[in-house]
Amino acid sequence: MKHPLSILALLLTLFFSGTYENLSAVEVESPAALEGGKFEEKEVGVAMIAETELVVNSVNYALNEYKRGVDLPTSELKMMLRPLGREELERELNEWMALMKQLIAESSRTNLQVLRMESKLLETEEGNALRTKQLDERRKELMLVKHTRTLIDALEQKGGDVTDQRKYVDAVVVTKDVTNNSVDQISAFAADFGVWFESREGGDRFLKKTIGFVAILLFFAVLAKLSGFIVRRILRRQKRGSRMLRQFVQKTIGFVVFFIGVIVALSAIGVQVGTMATAAGAGGLVIGFALQDSIANFASGIMIMIYKPFDMDDFVLIDGVKGKVEKMSFVSTTLVTIDNKELVIPNRKAWGNTITNYTGRSVRRVDFLFYISHGDDIERASTLLVELASKHDSVLGKPEPMVGVNSLSDVAVEIFLRPWVKTDDYWPVYWELTKQVKALFDKEGITIPKQEILVHKAE
């Protein structure tokens, strides 16, 4: 069993070192030699050398691609350069620098020809061909400069001296067109833009990512609206919870769906969402301290929505203020007073104070106090009040209206009347019965006493 185990160990070593494909480069002697302890392992490093040569050939492939006019993405070139040592990078950089000098010489000759050519001749067929050649050389120059700078950066990171090469590249790069013709300058700018736009790392990639980003956001925006609509329909059927809670759940679902869409869209354009999440988590404590009042208001708003002390359109008394609940956000509740003033109350104050909800129940009792003189018949007055209230269309039969003597004063007998009505009919019944009682007392001869004030004139 020793021989198979030895062979298996060798195979595993080759596989995990990434050289499984080059297994044929390793020779194993016969089992007889293994038993005699004469096992001689060939140089496994041959496979690694072959792999390095493959990367070097890949860099040469990048150079060949450039010669054919194909712009290789910088990210791919960096991956090709990653395993190379300093000497290998120096050799590659020398080849790229030589090619750059050759291209700069050709480009300079073409620019000189354009400068020496008269303006009229530039509009001829020969002039147009020369300008086309100039722009084409400009494109190649920009691509070559980009890749050469990538090589320079890689060599510098690995300890190489690239001072002369970097100065040369910075010196020969043309930032403005060498002609004084504005048309030619526009053409040169168009050439630069064309190189950027056509490159897989430039405009083409930017355009695709932008379209993808916008498309993802639009898709998730529609999905958020649709999710909110479905949730609203489901909550309406359940008939549970307040309207504010339903609106809150609907908005929250929509926000979460759209937030997921933003994360997906950012990931699609290459943004490191994990790094952003880590940074947000690190700053969460500081943000929490800064927004502790807002967080308290938010938590109070959640409690109001869950326990429902009031709902939308309810008439309430909060923190000494009466008004109709018009709307509620995550941090505040908006009331509209009887005289049409708009009041914004922080949810923390609303939840932390006594809340009186006048419209929280479907039925309310209307409390009246009427005064008659001591000489009037109390029973007769009480009977008239009950009959009047019972005949009103908005007064409920059950519970029945209550009537009785509330108190006695020096000048009057105070009688209370307490009919029950639907909450929405409270104020109409209050106003109508008050008017009808005055007319009834006048008709039946029941006196509503007036308080008399005696004024004595001093002698």
Secondary structure, DSSP 8 states (H G I E B T S, - for coil): -HHHHHHHHHHHHHHHTT-GGGGGG-----HHHHHTT------THHHHHHHHHHHHHHHHHHHHHHHTT----HHHHHHHHTT--HHHHHHHHHHHHHHHHHHHHHHHHHHHHHHHS-HHHHTSHHHHHHHHHHHHHHHHHHHHHHHHHHHHHHHHHTT---HHHHHHHHHH--SS-SS--HHHHHHHHHHHHHHHHHSTTTHHHHHHHHHHHHHHHHHHHHHHHHHHHHHHHHHHHHT-S-HHHHHHHHHHHHHHHHHHHHHHHHHHTT--HHHHHHHHHHHHHHHHHHTHHHHHHHHHHHHHHHH-SS-TT-EEEETTEEEEEEEE-SSEEEEE-TTS-EEEEEHHHHHHS-EEETTSSSEEE--EEEEE-TTS-HHHHHHHHHHHHHHSTTB-SSS--EEEEEEE-SS-EEEEEE-EEEGGGHHHHHHHHHHHHHHHHHHHT--------------
